[in-house]
């Protein structure tokens, strides 16, 4: 039963203030992105929610890319965009599930009976599976009460907890996911072929323009010829934990949290046993490197995964271990234990401690093979460094990051950043719309990833400035310091006419400016600690008020044309994360 928002602690702001430039730009950017998204949807999706393309299987232009065209749309809605955004991306998700259940391969054995089964990829790697969940996994921020969403959240997590006899992905004895290819039909327990990755043969020249630059199908196969070692566990599979954390935030059932921590802790132990570096292959018997001749750095997308680009003959490093960071963030989210941050920080230090001087310049390794560390570059290995800093808020964790842009603004070095960044996003939206209008592809010459460059949902700047957050990637949860709800309309998102700017953050404090740009009507906004109420708000201070809160959220009543900076004291990661909205919780 909904609780009235007046029962929540309320801060009153009645300080007249002309609307700042950043506030007007913020509101207008949300509005124009909504309009642009409608144009994009009408151009590339039909009345069923199907993407207007040739649906194919594979790592080049597969099912994941089809729905990835709507990356950012769930975030745009939870920020405060019109409900039309929610309706469109939900329609596209329903259409996506039907379209790729109906789509079947002819030569690739994995997907001959459908690319999706039980509304989930039959079996593929989590570089791509995670991308395919970029939209669905964030629906809970706006629409957790949707019954289809709830059923799917639990079913998807169950595929990795052996709750489905056809999806025996997890080995609880060795605490491994048994293959890098896994899904609703279980793990693939043989070497992958180039065809498994590339999908069925198609004509290319004159018809399609694959994003990897292949000129014919033979080059598409050649791109994946070395992508064979997929048996056993790989750090990419840690992205699976986003399914468990979603199910936990939805239901509160301990089994999801317990499985998540069991699996992440197993990877922590392997990392510690491997000198602080997360291994990129774990055998079916649980041994590090067990499916790669004992080489901890082996496996597809592993530390030694350098391949040849068929079009040019150049070598390319394709180590994707960095995406494992999602699992450590999920463990932090459900425990509040900075131990999980420490693991990744220690790995960054271990890698960069192998720096050496080459031609009078300090160089840092990014790969590891039979001859040791290689692929030395001028910049430190910094994958996940932003996450580490954001989770810890320790200043020493800035050492691998350039303190400019948003970080520079938070450090007080670039006061014009909000206006400059928001104005830049307007230009980006215009360019994307121009690209869409000039797109000459037709349904039969369009691959699933062709529309992606024209997706007008540009949310990075808004997430940083409004939420004090880092934009979620590849189906990860949203990590942010504050978020907003509209009590008048009983929905997620900042109310109409209200703008927000996170000006500074420390471990236990957030400086937030709230403005009502409407000079006629008041507005009420609920401010919550964290995306999932994981942060406990202790008290809130303005120039003339101190409000004791000791809850995960509080109300702010903004008089017409008013605004103020407020200081929020909080205890981060003090609460168990939940999808429940404030009026159903506090």
Residue pairs with C-beta under 8 A, 6 or more apart in sequence:
2 490
2 583
2 584
3 583
3 584
3 586
4 583
5 487
5 524
5 526
5 555
5 582
5 583
6 555
8 526
8 551
8 553
8 554
8 555
8 582
8 586
9 540
9 547
9 548
9 549
9 551
9 554
9 555
10 547
10 554
10 555
10 556
10 557
11 540
11 542
11 545
11 547
11 554
11 555
11 556
11 557
11 566
12 545
12 557
12 559
13 514
13 516
13 542
13 556
13 557
13 558
13 559
13 562
13 563
13 564
13 566
14 559
14 562
15 543
15 562
15 563
15 564
16 559
16 561
16 562
17 515
17 561
17 562
17 563
17 564
18 561
19 499
19 515
19 517
19 561
19 563
20 499
20 515
20 563
21 419
22 418
22 419
22 422
22 465
22 499
22 501
23 499
23 501
23 515
23 517
23 563
24 499
24 517
25 418
25 419
25 422
25 423
25 426
26 422
26 462
26 465
26 466
26 499
26 500
26 501
27 497
27 499
27 517
28 426
29 422
29 425
29 426
29 429
29 458
29 461
29 462
30 76
30 79
30 80
30 81
30 462
32 426
32 429
33 76
33 81
33 429
33 456
33 457
33 458
34 76
34 81
34 82
34 84
34 85
36 429
36 432
36 433
36 456
37 73
37 76
37 85
37 88
37 456
37 457
38 84
38 88
39 433
39 436
39 456
40 436
40 451
40 454
40 455
40 456
41 88
41 92
43 436
43 439
43 451
44 51
44 52
44 53
44 69
44 451
45 51
45 52
45 88
45 91
45 92
45 95
46 52
46 95
48 95
48 98
48 99
49 91
49 92
49 93
49 94
49 95
49 96
49 98
49 99
50 95
50 96
50 98
50 99
51 66
51 67
51 69
51 92
51 95
51 96
51 99
51 448
51 451
52 443
52 446
53 66
53 443
53 446
53 447
53 448
53 450
53 451
54 202
54 208
54 443
54 444
54 445
54 446
54 447
54 448
55 63
55 66
55 99
55 100
55 103
55 115
55 448
56 62
56 103
56 199
56 200
56 202
56 447
56 448
57 63
57 103
57 105
57 108
57 110
57 111
57 115
57 199
57 200
58 108
58 197
58 198
58 199
59 124
59 125
59 127
59 128
59 197
59 198
59 224
59 227
60 197
60 198
60 199
60 210
60 211
60 212
60 214
60 220
60 223
60 447
60 449
61 199
61 210
61 211
61 447
61 448
61 449
61 450
62 115
62 124
62 128
62 199
62 448
63 96
63 100
63 103
63 115
63 116
63 121
63 132
63 448
64 121
64 124
64 128
64 129
64 131
64 132
65 131
65 447
65 448
65 449
65 452
66 96
66 99
66 100
66 448
66 449
67 92
67 93
67 96
67 132
67 134
67 135
67 136
68 131
68 132
68 134
68 135
68 449
68 452
69 448
69 449
69 451
69 452
69 455
70 88
70 89
70 92
70 134
70 135
70 455
70 457
71 134
71 135
71 452
71 455
71 457
72 455
72 457
72 458
72 459
72 471
73 85
73 88
73 89
73 135
73 457
74 86
74 89
74 135
74 138
74 139
74 141
74 142
75 138
75 141
75 457
75 459
75 462
75 463
75 471
75 472
75 478
76 85
76 457
76 459
76 462
77 83
77 85
77 86
77 89
77 141
77 142
77 492
77 493
78 138
78 141
78 142
78 478
78 483
78 492
78 493
79 459
79 462
79 463
79 466
79 467
79 484
79 493
79 494
80 484
80 486
80 493
80 494
80 495
80 496
80 498
81 493
83 491
86 142
86 143
89 135
89 139
90 139
90 143
90 146
92 135
93 135
93 136
93 139
94 148
97 116
97 119
100 114
100 115
100 116
101 114
101 115
101 116
101 117
101 119
102 114
103 111
103 114
103 115
104 111
104 112
104 113
104 114
104 115
105 111
105 112
105 115
105 199
105 200
106 112
106 200
107 195
107 200
107 201
108 195
108 196
108 199
108 200
110 122
110 123
110 124
110 181
110 185
110 188
110 196
111 122
113 122
114 122
115 121
115 122
116 122
116 184
117 183
117 184
117 185
118 155
118 164
118 184
119 152
119 155
119 184
120 155
120 156
120 159
120 183
120 184
121 128
121 129
121 132
121 183
121 184
122 183
122 184
122 185
123 179
123 181
123 182
123 183
123 184
123 185
123 186
123 187
123 188
124 181
124 182
124 183
125 180
125 181
125 230
125 234
125 236
125 300
125 301
126 180
126 182
126 234
126 236
126 237
126 238
126 239
126 240
126 323
127 236
127 301
127 320
127 323
129 183
129 239
130 236
130 239
130 242
130 323
130 326
130 474
130 475
130 476
131 474
131 475
132 475
133 242
133 243
133 474
133 475
134 472
134 473
134 474
134 475
136 149
136 152
136 475
137 242
137 243
137 246
137 475
137 476
137 477
138 472
138 475
138 477
138 478
139 146
139 149
140 149
140 153
140 246
140 249
140 250
140 579
141 478
141 483
141 492
141 531
141 579
142 491
142 492
142 493
143 149
144 150
144 250
144 579
144 580
144 581
150 250
153 243
153 246
153 247
153 250
154 247
154 250
154 251
155 164
156 243
156 246
156 247
157 243
157 244
157 246
157 247
157 256
157 259
158 164
158 167
159 167
159 169
159 183
159 184
159 243
160 167
160 169
160 170
160 177
160 182
160 240
160 243
160 244
160 259
161 170
161 244
161 255
161 256
161 259
162 168
162 169
162 170
162 172
164 184
166 184
166 185
166 186
167 182
167 183
167 184
167 185
167 186
168 178
168 186
168 187
169 177
169 178
169 179
169 182
169 183
169 186
169 187
170 176
170 177
170 178
170 263
171 177
171 178
171 284
171 286
172 262
173 286
174 282
174 284
174 285
174 286
175 262
175 263
175 266
175 286
176 232
176 233
176 266
176 282
176 284
176 286
177 187
177 233
177 237
177 240
177 263
178 187
178 189
178 231
178 232
178 233
178 284
179 187
179 188
179 189
179 230
179 231
179 232
179 233
180 230
180 231
180 232
180 233
180 234
180 236
180 237
180 299
180 300
180 301
181 187
181 188
181 192
181 196
181 230
182 188
182 237
188 196
188 230
188 231
189 231
189 284
190 231
191 228
191 229
191 230
191 231
192 227
192 228
192 229
192 230
192 300
193 228
194 221
194 222
194 223
194 224
194 225
194 227
195 221
196 224
197 223
197 224
197 227
198 217
198 220
198 221
198 223
198 224
201 217
202 208
202 217
203 217
204 210
204 214
204 215
204 216
204 217
204 219
204 220
205 215
205 216
207 444
207 445
208 445
208 447
209 447
209 450
210 220
210 447
211 447
211 449
212 220
212 223
213 311
214 220
214 222
214 223
214 310
214 311
215 311
219 310
219 311
222 310
223 309
223 310
226 300
226 305
226 307
226 308
227 300
227 307
228 300
229 281
229 291
229 292
229 298
229 299
229 300
229 302
230 299
230 300
231 284
231 291
232 281
232 282
232 283
232 284
232 290
232 291
232 292
232 299
233 281
233 282
234 280
234 281
234 282
234 299
234 300
234 301
234 302
235 267
235 278
235 279
235 280
235 321
235 323
235 324
235 327
236 301
236 320
236 321
236 323
236 324
238 263
238 264
238 267
238 323
238 324
238 326
238 327
238 328
239 323
239 324
239 326
239 327
239 474
239 475
239 476
240 263
241 260
241 263
241 264
241 326
241 327
241 330
241 331
242 326
242 330
242 475
242 476
242 477
244 256
244 257
244 259
244 260
244 263
244 330
245 256
245 260
245 330
245 333
245 334
245 477
245 577
246 477
247 253
247 256
248 256
248 257
248 260
248 334
248 577
249 477
249 532
249 577
249 578
249 579
250 579
252 576
252 578
257 334
260 330
260 331
260 334
261 331
261 334
261 335
263 327
264 327
264 328
264 330
264 331
264 340
265 331
267 278
267 324
267 327
268 340
268 343
270 278
270 279
270 282
270 288
271 277
271 278
271 279
271 343
271 347
272 343
273 288
274 288
274 296
275 350
276 346
276 347
276 349
276 350
277 296
277 303
277 347
277 350
277 351
277 368
278 321
278 324
278 347
279 288
279 289
279 296
279 297
280 296
280 297
280 298
280 299
280 301
280 302
280 303
280 304
280 305
280 319
280 321
281 288
281 289
281 290
281 291
281 292
281 295
281 296
281 297
281 298
281 299
281 302
282 288
282 289
282 290
282 291
283 289
283 290
283 291
284 290
284 291
287 294
288 294
288 296
289 295
289 296
289 297
289 298
291 298
291 299
292 298
292 299
292 302
295 304
295 370
296 303
297 303
297 304
297 368
297 369
298 304
299 305
301 318
301 319
301 320
301 321
302 319
302 321
303 319
303 321
303 367
303 368
303 369
304 319
304 367
304 368
304 369
304 370
305 317
305 318
305 319
305 320
306 315
306 316
306 317
306 318
306 367
306 369
306 375
307 315
307 316
307 318
308 314
308 315
308 316
309 315
309 316
317 366
317 367
317 375
319 366
319 367
321 383
322 383
322 384
323 474
325 344
325 383
325 384
325 387
326 473
326 474
326 475
326 476
328 340
328 341
328 343
328 344
328 387
329 340
329 387
329 391
329 476
329 477
329 479
330 476
330 477
331 337
331 340
332 338
332 340
332 341
332 391
332 573
333 477
333 479
333 532
333 534
333 573
333 577
334 576
334 577
335 573
336 534
336 572
336 573
336 574
338 391
338 392
341 388
341 391
341 392
344 384
344 387
344 388
345 388
345 392
345 397
348 380
348 381
348 382
348 384
348 385
348 388
348 400
351 364
351 365
351 366
351 373
351 381
352 364
352 380
352 381
352 400
354 364
354 365
354 373
355 362
355 363
355 364
355 365
355 380
356 362
356 363
356 376
357 363
358 376
361 378
362 378
363 376
363 377
363 378
364 376
364 377
364 378
364 379
364 380
364 381
365 373
365 374
365 375
365 376
365 381
366 375
366 376
366 377
366 381
367 373
367 374
367 375
368 374
380 400
381 400
382 400
382 401
385 397
385 400
385 401
386 401
386 470
387 470
387 479
388 397
389 397
389 398
389 401
390 470
390 479
391 479
392 507
393 505
393 506
393 507
393 572
394 507
398 407
401 407
403 411
403 413
404 413
404 414
405 414
405 417
405 421
406 417
406 421
406 461
406 464
406 465
408 414
408 417
409 415
409 417
409 418
410 502
410 503
410 504
410 505
412 504
418 465
418 501
421 461
421 464
421 465
422 461
422 465
424 461
425 458
425 461
425 462
428 458
429 456
429 458
432 453
432 454
432 455
432 456
432 458
433 454
433 456
435 453
435 454
436 451
436 454
439 450
439 451
439 454
441 450
459 471
460 471
463 469
463 470
463 471
463 478
463 480
464 470
464 471
464 502
465 500
465 501
465 502
466 484
466 494
466 499
466 500
466 501
466 502
467 478
467 480
467 481
467 482
467 483
467 500
467 502
467 531
468 480
468 481
468 482
468 502
468 505
468 510
468 512
469 478
469 479
469 480
469 481
469 531
470 479
470 480
471 478
472 478
472 479
477 531
477 532
477 577
478 531
478 532
479 531
480 530
480 531
481 502
481 505
481 510
481 529
481 530
481 535
481 570
482 500
482 502
482 510
482 512
482 527
482 528
482 529
482 530
482 568
483 492
483 527
483 528
483 530
483 531
484 492
484 493
484 494
484 495
484 498
484 500
484 525
484 526
484 527
484 528
485 491
485 492
485 493
485 525
485 526
485 528
485 553
485 581
485 582
485 583
486 492
486 493
486 494
486 495
486 496
486 525
486 526
487 524
487 525
487 526
487 555
487 583
488 495
488 524
489 495
490 581
490 583
492 581
494 500
494 525
495 523
495 524
495 525
496 518
496 523
497 516
497 517
497 518
497 521
497 523
498 514
498 515
498 516
498 517
498 523
498 525
498 558
499 514
499 515
499 517
500 512
500 513
500 514
500 515
501 512
501 513
501 515
502 510
502 511
502 512
503 511
503 512
503 513
503 565
504 510
504 511
505 511
507 572
508 569
508 570
508 571
508 572
509 567
509 568
509 569
509 570
510 567
510 568
510 570
511 565
511 566
511 567
511 568
512 527
512 565
512 566
512 567
512 568
513 563
513 564
513 565
513 566
514 525
514 527
514 556
514 558
514 563
514 564
514 566
515 558
515 562
515 563
516 522
516 523
516 558
516 559
516 560
516 561
516 562
516 563
517 561
518 560
518 561
519 560
519 561
520 560
521 560
522 557
522 558
522 559
522 560
523 557
523 558
524 555
524 556
524 557
524 558
525 555
525 556
525 558
526 553
526 554
526 555
526 556
526 582
526 583
527 537
527 553
527 554
527 555
527 556
527 568
528 552
528 553
528 582
529 535
529 536
529 537
529 552
529 553
529 568
529 570
529 572
529 575
530 552
530 572
530 573
530 575
530 577
531 577
532 577
532 578
532 579
533 552
533 553
533 575
533 577
533 578
533 580
533 582
533 585
534 552
534 572
534 573
534 574
534 575
534 576
534 577
535 552
535 570
535 571
535 572
535 573
535 574
535 575
536 550
536 551
536 552
536 570
536 571
536 574
536 575
537 549
537 550
537 551
537 552
537 553
537 554
537 568
537 569
537 570
538 548
538 549
538 550
538 569
538 570
538 571
539 546
539 547
539 548
539 549
539 550
539 569
540 546
540 547
540 549
540 554
540 566
540 567
540 568
540 569
541 547
541 566
541 567
541 569
542 564
542 565
542 566
542 567
543 564
547 554
551 586
552 575
552 582
552 585
552 586
553 582
553 586
556 566
578 585
